[in-house]
C-alpha cells in the first residue's frame, strides 16, 4: 500500500466538521458506497444520507453521519460539501430516536396531504436513520456498549 | 444676549438625540455580532463550493466544445443582464446603500455593450429602490430583507427567480451586487457574476468572499489547483461524474447558486450592521461635541447676563448715593 495521504475536508454551511490527513475514506454516494484511496481519479458525485468512515494514518477510524451533499475527489484531496454532518461521538442517541419517532408519526398522519412536506419529512427520517447507523457503527468500532 | 433659555432647550434636544443614536449604536452592535458569526460560519462552505464549480466550468469548457450543463454555457450575445442588488431595509447606516448602488451603476457603465438592453434589477431590501429613482433602471422584483438572516430558505425564492429567468432566456447574465464584509470598519461593495458560471470573466467579477488567505479564488488560484491536482507528468485528468454529469450537476449547481446568494446576503447583512454601528457612533460623538460647545456657550452667556445685571445694579446704587 502506498503511504500517500489524502487531504480530507468535510464542511457544512454551518461549520467545518473535520479537516485532516487520512488514508482512506468511505462515503455513501447515490450509486452505492465507494471507498476512496490515494490517487483516485477526479470524481464528482452526489451523496445519500448515510455513514462516512475515514481511516487515519495510525489505523484509527472516525465515523460521521451525513444527510446528503456532494463529494469532490482530486488526486490527493477530497472535499465533501455536506448539507448536514456530525461526528458520531457528537450525536445524542436519545434525541435521534425521539426525532425519528416524531417524524414517523407525522408521516403517518400526513400521508394523504402535502407531497412536498411528505418528501421533506421522509428526508428527515433518512437523516436520523443515518445518524443512528453512524452511532452504532462507531460504538462497534470503539467497542463501547 | 442670546437668551439662555433657547440654548438650554437646544442642549436638551441634542442630548435626547444623543441618547437615541447611542441606543441605535448598541442595537446595531449586537445585531452585527450575530451577523458576523453567521457570515464566518458559512464562508468555508461557500468558498469551497464556488471553487468546485469554477473548476468544473473550466474543466469542462476547456476540454470539450460543449459544456456539461446549461448553466455553464457562456452565451455569445448578451442581450440583457439581471442584477441582484442587496441593500438594506432601513436607512441611517452611513454610505452603505449609496456605495453599493454607485458600484452597481459604475460597473454597468464600464461593462455594458452598446447593443445591450438596459439591465434589470432584482432588489433585496427596500432602500435599493433608489437605483430606479437616481439612475432610472427597471426593477423586476423586490424582496424585503430580514434583519437577522439565519436560514438558507430566505434566498430560495430569489434563487428560483434568477435560475428560471436565466434558463428561459430572459437574462443572459446574472450578477449580484453585495457588500463584502472585511472587518467592522471596512466593507467593500462588489459586483460578482453568478451566471453563467465562468472562470474567464474579468477578475473584478469573480467571487472572492472575505479576506481569508485560502479563499482568494481568482483565475490563478483555480489554475493552480488544476495544475496541482488534475495533472501529472503525462496526463490531464478529467472529472468523472456519478451517476452521470447531468444528474449530478442538475442537483449541484442550483444548490451552489443558492449558497452563493446566501453568502452574499450574509456578507451584506454583516456589512450593513457594521456600517450602521459606525454611523451611529459618529452621530453620538457629534452630538456630544455639539452639546459640549453649547454648554460652554450657555455658561458664557449666563455669566455675561449676571455681569450685566451687577453692572446695572451697581450703576443704579452709585446714582442713588450721589
Interface residues (C-beta under 8 A of the other chain):
Chain A: X9 X11 X12 X13 X14 X15 X16 X29 X30 X31 X34 X41 X42 X43 X44 X45 X46 X70 X72 X74 X75 X76 X77 X79 X81
Chain B: X41 X42 X44 X45 X46 X48 X49 X52 X56 X152 X225 X228 X229 X230 X232 X237 X238 X239 X240 X241 X242 X243 X247 X248 X251 X252 X255 X259 X262
